Amino acid sequence: VYKKGIPIARSVNLAQLRGYDDLIHKLDQLFEFGGQLISSQKNWFIAYTDYEEDIILVGDDPWE
């Protein structure tokens, strides 16, 4: 996982998470956002690149 503007990546074991809410909490901890990622007042988004190099917003696809 990469945070834009930060040169250091973090690893996340998705098998240990139960869904997008767990993922967002984990990312908040790993990148030391201090609760900003889990706040109800959001001015951010989390996205990923799939195997076809498409950018997908977290939550757009079902968690499997």
PyMOL commands that place a pseudoatom at each C-alpha (Angstrom):
pseudoatom trace, name=CA, resn=VAL, resi=1, chain=A, elem=C, hetatm=0, pos=[0.000, 0.000, 0.000]
pseudoatom trace, name=CA, resn=TYR, resi=2, chain=A, elem=C, hetatm=0, pos=[1.309, 3.427, -0.938]
pseudoatom trace, name=CA, resn=LYS, resi=3, chain=A, elem=C, hetatm=0, pos=[0.218, 6.796, 0.371]
pseudoatom trace, name=CA, resn=LYS, resi=4, chain=A, elem=C, hetatm=0, pos=[0.526, 9.513, -2.236]
pseudoatom trace, name=CA, resn=GLY, resi=5, chain=A, elem=C, hetatm=0, pos=[3.468, 11.724, -1.386]
pseudoatom trace, name=CA, resn=ILE, resi=6, chain=A, elem=C, hetatm=0, pos=[5.081, 9.189, 0.967]
pseudoatom trace, name=CA, resn=PRO, resi=7, chain=A, elem=C, hetatm=0, pos=[7.997, 7.152, -0.434]
pseudoatom trace, name=CA, resn=ILE, resi=8, chain=A, elem=C, hetatm=0, pos=[7.529, 4.246, 2.007]
pseudoatom trace, name=CA, resn=ALA, resi=9, chain=A, elem=C, hetatm=0, pos=[5.048, 1.428, 1.320]
pseudoatom trace, name=CA, resn=ARG, resi=10, chain=A, elem=C, hetatm=0, pos=[3.243, -0.735, 3.871]
pseudoatom trace, name=CA, resn=SER, resi=11, chain=A, elem=C, hetatm=0, pos=[1.988, -4.326, 3.538]
pseudoatom trace, name=CA, resn=VAL, resi=12, chain=A, elem=C, hetatm=0, pos=[-1.512, -5.421, 4.495]
pseudoatom trace, name=CA, resn=ASN, resi=13, chain=A, elem=C, hetatm=0, pos=[-2.666, -9.041, 4.778]
pseudoatom trace, name=CA, resn=LEU, resi=14, chain=A, elem=C, hetatm=0, pos=[-6.200, -8.838, 3.361]
pseudoatom trace, name=CA, resn=ALA, resi=15, chain=A, elem=C, hetatm=0, pos=[-6.984, -12.371, 4.582]
pseudoatom trace, name=CA, resn=GLN, resi=16, chain=A, elem=C, hetatm=0, pos=[-6.936, -11.038, 8.153]
pseudoatom trace, name=CA, resn=LEU, resi=17, chain=A, elem=C, hetatm=0, pos=[-9.542, -8.355, 7.411]
pseudoatom trace, name=CA, resn=ARG, resi=18, chain=A, elem=C, hetatm=0, pos=[-13.327, -8.769, 7.274]
pseudoatom trace, name=CA, resn=GLY, resi=19, chain=A, elem=C, hetatm=0, pos=[-14.188, -5.958, 4.896]
pseudoatom trace, name=CA, resn=TYR, resi=20, chain=A, elem=C, hetatm=0, pos=[-13.570, -2.423, 3.738]
pseudoatom trace, name=CA, resn=ASP, resi=21, chain=A, elem=C, hetatm=0, pos=[-14.173, -0.933, 7.195]
pseudoatom trace, name=CA, resn=ASP, resi=22, chain=A, elem=C, hetatm=0, pos=[-11.399, -3.117, 8.638]
pseudoatom trace, name=CA, resn=LEU, resi=23, chain=A, elem=C, hetatm=0, pos=[-9.123, -2.118, 5.770]
pseudoatom trace, name=CA, resn=ILE, resi=24, chain=A, elem=C, hetatm=0, pos=[-9.731, 1.585, 6.327]
pseudoatom trace, name=CA, resn=HIS, resi=25, chain=A, elem=C, hetatm=0, pos=[-9.047, 1.225, 10.076]
pseudoatom trace, name=CA, resn=LYS, resi=26, chain=A, elem=C, hetatm=0, pos=[-5.843, -0.684, 9.325]
pseudoatom trace, name=CA, resn=LEU, resi=27, chain=A, elem=C, hetatm=0, pos=[-4.654, 1.970, 6.846]
pseudoatom trace, name=CA, resn=ASP, resi=28, chain=A, elem=C, hetatm=0, pos=[-5.454, 4.695, 9.372]
pseudoatom trace, name=CA, resn=GLN, resi=29, chain=A, elem=C, hetatm=0, pos=[-3.144, 2.939, 11.851]
pseudoatom trace, name=CA, resn=LEU, resi=30, chain=A, elem=C, hetatm=0, pos=[-0.356, 2.065, 9.398]
pseudoatom trace, name=CA, resn=PHE, resi=31, chain=A, elem=C, hetatm=0, pos=[-0.033, 5.574, 8.002]
pseudoatom trace, name=CA, resn=GLU, resi=32, chain=A, elem=C, hetatm=0, pos=[-0.728, 7.311, 11.334]
pseudoatom trace, name=CA, resn=PHE, resi=33, chain=A, elem=C, hetatm=0, pos=[-3.684, 9.391, 10.150]
pseudoatom trace, name=CA, resn=GLY, resi=34, chain=A, elem=C, hetatm=0, pos=[-4.883, 9.811, 13.725]
pseudoatom trace, name=CA, resn=GLY, resi=35, chain=A, elem=C, hetatm=0, pos=[-8.483, 8.871, 12.903]
pseudoatom trace, name=CA, resn=GLN, resi=36, chain=A, elem=C, hetatm=0, pos=[-8.808, 11.015, 9.771]
pseudoatom trace, name=CA, resn=LEU, resi=37, chain=A, elem=C, hetatm=0, pos=[-9.557, 7.995, 7.569]
pseudoatom trace, name=CA, resn=ILE, resi=38, chain=A, elem=C, hetatm=0, pos=[-12.367, 6.807, 9.830]
pseudoatom trace, name=CA, resn=SER, resi=39, chain=A, elem=C, hetatm=0, pos=[-13.847, 10.255, 10.433]
pseudoatom trace, name=CA, resn=SER, resi=40, chain=A, elem=C, hetatm=0, pos=[-17.361, 10.963, 9.178]
pseudoatom trace, name=CA, resn=GLN, resi=41, chain=A, elem=C, hetatm=0, pos=[-16.085, 14.227, 7.639]
pseudoatom trace, name=CA, resn=LYS, resi=42, chain=A, elem=C, hetatm=0, pos=[-13.965, 12.883, 4.787]
pseudoatom trace, name=CA, resn=ASN, resi=43, chain=A, elem=C, hetatm=0, pos=[-12.016, 14.854, 2.239]
pseudoatom trace, name=CA, resn=TRP, resi=44, chain=A, elem=C, hetatm=0, pos=[-10.062, 11.859, 0.951]
pseudoatom trace, name=CA, resn=PHE, resi=45, chain=A, elem=C, hetatm=0, pos=[-10.574, 8.673, -1.023]
pseudoatom trace, name=CA, resn=ILE, resi=46, chain=A, elem=C, hetatm=0, pos=[-8.890, 5.284, -1.119]
pseudoatom trace, name=CA, resn=ALA, resi=47, chain=A, elem=C, hetatm=0, pos=[-8.364, 3.657, -4.491]
pseudoatom trace, name=CA, resn=TYR, resi=48, chain=A, elem=C, hetatm=0, pos=[-6.526, 0.663, -5.874]
pseudoatom trace, name=CA, resn=THR, resi=49, chain=A, elem=C, hetatm=0, pos=[-5.334, -0.542, -9.255]
pseudoatom trace, name=CA, resn=ASP, resi=50, chain=A, elem=C, hetatm=0, pos=[-6.761, -3.862, -10.412]
pseudoatom trace, name=CA, resn=TYR, resi=51, chain=A, elem=C, hetatm=0, pos=[-5.100, -6.485, -12.599]
pseudoatom trace, name=CA, resn=GLU, resi=52, chain=A, elem=C, hetatm=0, pos=[-6.199, -4.577, -15.746]
pseudoatom trace, name=CA, resn=GLU, resi=53, chain=A, elem=C, hetatm=0, pos=[-4.572, -1.348, -14.425]
pseudoatom trace, name=CA, resn=ASP, resi=54, chain=A, elem=C, hetatm=0, pos=[-7.999, 0.249, -13.838]
pseudoatom trace, name=CA, resn=ILE, resi=55, chain=A, elem=C, hetatm=0, pos=[-8.299, 2.539, -10.813]
pseudoatom trace, name=CA, resn=ILE, resi=56, chain=A, elem=C, hetatm=0, pos=[-11.135, 1.415, -8.526]
pseudoatom trace, name=CA, resn=LEU, resi=57, chain=A, elem=C, hetatm=0, pos=[-12.448, 3.274, -5.473]
pseudoatom trace, name=CA, resn=VAL, resi=58, chain=A, elem=C, hetatm=0, pos=[-12.506, 1.156, -2.332]
pseudoatom trace, name=CA, resn=GLY, resi=59, chain=A, elem=C, hetatm=0, pos=[-16.073, 0.034, -1.753]
pseudoatom trace, name=CA, resn=ASP, resi=60, chain=A, elem=C, hetatm=0, pos=[-17.121, 0.066, -5.423]
pseudoatom trace, name=CA, resn=ASP, resi=61, chain=A, elem=C, hetatm=0, pos=[-16.660, -3.710, -5.696]
pseudoatom trace, name=CA, resn=PRO, resi=62, chain=A, elem=C, hetatm=0, pos=[-17.976, -6.215, -3.154]
pseudoatom trace, name=CA, resn=TRP, resi=63, chain=A, elem=C, hetatm=0, pos=[-15.451, -7.457, -0.568]
pseudoatom trace, name=CA, resn=GLU, resi=64, chain=A, elem=C, hetatm=0, pos=[-14.600, -11.088, -1.177]
for i in range(1, 64): cmd.bond("trace and resi %d" % i, "trace and resi %d" % (i + 1))
show_as sticks, trace
zoom trace
